[in-house]
Structure formats: C-alpha cells, structure tokens
Amino acid sequence: MSRLGVLTKMERQVFTLIAWGLSYKQIAKRLHVCCRTVETHRQKAAKRLGLDDFHDLIRLAVAEGIYNTPPEESNHANCA
C-alpha cells in the first residue's frame, strides 16, 4: 500500500507537483491557491509522512514512482 494514502487530496497534489519539480508559484497557479497555501499543504504532508526535509520528500517520491514524472497535458489535447 502506498504511504501517500494518508494524505488529503490537496496534500497529495502538492506533494506530486513538488516531486515533478514545479515551484510553489507554479503549483499555486495550477491549483488556483496562494503560495502560502501550497507551503501549508507541503508542511502538513511532510508531517503526516514523517519527512524531515526536502531530500526525504524526493526519496519517497522516487520510491512511489512519481519523481520527475512529466505533468499531464491538458485534457483537451485531442481537440482540434
């Protein structure tokens, strides 16, 4: 079972986008929230997962197979 199952939907989104290499500003824009909200969800995710620092986040992302996975394109990619 994935360790990420303990996260809320928003915490998981933030965790994944950080693992993909997006900045807080890019994540905030993508999720339509402010940068402080992104930081709060990152902190809560780290606490729930028992992560001490950014390196722990990346190690877990690699173990979960989400590190450096390219973000999905728009759902409208097939539209002409």
N, C-alpha and C positions, 0 to 999 in steps of 0.2 A: 504494500500500500504506500502511496506517495505521502511524504512528510508534508507536502503542501496542502493536504486535505484539511488541516487545522485552520487555514487562512480563510478570511472572508473573501467574497468575490473581488472586492476592490483591492484588498491587500495582495491577492494573487496576481491581479492585473498589474499593479505597481511593481511587484517582485519580478514578474516576467519581463516587463518593459525595461527595467533596470538591467536585467540579465542580457537583454538584447543590445544594450549599450546606449539607450536613449537617455538624455539629460532630464533633470527634473522639469525643466521648462518645456521640453518636448512632450514629456509624459502629461504634464498639466494641460497642455493644449489639446492633446489627443483625447484625454478623459474629461475635458471641459471642467477642470477644477483649478484652484490656485496652487502654486508651487509648495506652499506651506502644507496644504492638504496631502500632497504627494509625500512630503517628508514625514508627516504624521503616520500615514499608512505604511511607509517603509519601516519606521521605528516600531510600530505595532507588530508588523510581520516578523521583524528580526526578534522581537521579544518572544512571540509565540513559538518561533522556530529554534530559539536558544542560540541565535547567532550573535557573535561578539563584534564583528566588523565586516567591512565590505568583502574581504577575502573569503570569509565564511559563506557569504551570500553567493559568491561566484562558484565556490566549491560545490555547494548544494545545487545550484543551477546546472552545473556540469553533470552531477550525479542524476539529476532529474531529466536530463536531455533537453533542456531549454536554453542553455547558454549559447549565445551567438546565433540562435535560430532567426532567420530573417523575418521581420514583421510581415504579416499577411497583407496582400494588396487589397485595395478597395473591393467591396462586394460587387461592385458594378464593373469589374474588369472586363467582363464579356459583352458589355453593352457597346453598341456601335454608335 
